[in-house]
Amino acid sequence: MRFGIFTACMCLVPLVGCGGGFHSTEQSDPAAVYSVDKYDPARNAAADLTETSELAKQSGKRILLQVGGNWCGWCRALDKFIRDTPSVTSALRDGYVIMKVNMSEENRNQEFLGRFPKIKGYPHIFVLDSDGTLLHSQDTGLLEEGKSYSEKALLEFLKQWSPTS
């Protein structure tokens, strides 16, 4: 009997957690907006876009391709800004599926990125319709403010290209 009670209690621990309540990753986890959340030179960007497009179609969202690499300081700054700015995280979650595309010495993704306009700096953002059609190419330098990004500029950009605008 003790084993049965112990087992039942242990099964409830993941549901309750240490904080004493349920945890929904959709509401509080910024990674929920990503189909590909890391710059990984081993990934197949074309296959990732096919899967991301299906996800975007099912959810009625647009695709935001975030091109960069782990070597890029501004790419890391954008990641931190998205993670630490609730209004931006919310706007992204509501309207977009983000797919990171690696650009590094290990994998420049030339064939995949060759179908899009030339990139002048990193990170770079492409907004695609859910079927993968290019809608906009965005130089993220225009969204910067000081050593980070402008909440106002990024929110205006996201609103302009959201599927509901």
N, C-alpha and C positions, 0 to 999 in steps of 0.2 A: 504494500500500500504506500509506504514511504517513497518507493521508487516511482510510482504512478503520480503522486503529488509533485515530486521533484521534477519529473519530466514535464508535467503540465506547466509548472512555473517557468521552467527553462524555455518552453515554447512561447510563452508570453513576453519574455524579456525583449526580444527584437521588436515586438509590436509596441510595447510601452516605452522602451528605451530608458536611459538613465534620467531623463528630464521629466518623466511622469506623464507624457502625452504622446499623441501620434505625430509623426513627422512626414510631411508631404514634400517630396523632392520637386514637384512641379511648382510649388509656391515659393520655395526659398532657395533653391539650388540654381545659380546662374548657369551652370553647365547644361541645364535642361534645354537651353536655346540652341545648343550646338548639335549638329549631326557628326561633325569631326571637330574635336576640341583641342587637338595638339598639332603642331607643325611636325609632321613625321615624314622624313624622306623616303621611307619604305612604302608609303600608301600609294594607291592608284587613284589619282585625282578624277579621272574619267569615270571609273566605277563608283567612286564616292558621290560624284554629281548625279549619277543615275539614281542611287539610293536616296540622296537628299531631295531630288526632284519628286520622287514618290511620296516622301514624307511631307514635303511642302504642298503637294496637291491634296493629300488627305487632310491636312490641317488648314487649308485655305491661306497659306502664307507665301511670302516671297523668299527667295534665297539671297543671302548675303555672303558672298565669297570674300574671305579675309585672307589676302595673300601676304606672306611674310615668312619669318623664320625665328628660331630660338636665338639666333645671333643678333637679332634686331632689337635695340633698346626701345624704339618707339612702338614696336609690336608688343613688347612686354608691358609698356605703359598703357596701350590700348586695352589689353587684357585686364589689367588692374583697374582701369577706369570703368570698364563694363561691369566688373565684379563688384566694385565699391560704390557705384552710383545707381541706387535703386530705380530712379526714373528711367534711366537708359536701359537697365536690365529688363524692366517691365515693358518698355516700348519694343525692345527686341523680341522678348517672349511673345508679345501679342501679335507681331506682324511678320516675323522672320524666322527662318532656320539658318543658323550660321554654319558655314563649312570652311574650316581652315585649309588652305592650300600651301604646302611647303615650297619655299624658294630658297635653296641653299647650294653650297658647293656640292653636297652629296646628291642633290636632285633639284634641278632647276625647273622641272615640269614644263620644259619648252614646248613639247607637242600640245599639251593641254592648254597652257597659257597662250599659245600662238593663235588661238581662235578669238582672243579678246584684244582690245586696244593695248598698245604699248604702255608698260608701266614705267614711270619715271622715278619712283621712290617707294619705300616700304614703311609701314604696311600700306597696302592698297586694297580698296573695296570695289567689288563689282556687285551691282544689284541685278538679280535675274528674276524673271517671272517664274512661276512654279514649274513651267515646262522647260526651263533652262535658257530661255530667250534673254539676251542681254538687254537691260533697260537703261543702265547708267554705269559709268566708270568714275570713281571718286578718288581724287588725290586727298589723302587724309591730312596732309599738311594744312589744308584749308579748314580743318576741324580742330586744330591745335590751339592751345591757350597756355602760354608760359611753357612749363616743362611737362604738361599733360594735355588733356583735351578739354574743349569747351562743352559743358553740359547743354547749353542753349543751342549751339551750332549742331551738335550731334542729334539732339532731339528734333530740331527743324529738318535736318537731313532725313532722319528716319520717318518723320511724319510725311514729308514730301513723297517718299517712295513706298510708303506702306500700301498694302493691297486695298485699304479702305479709303485712300485719299482720292 
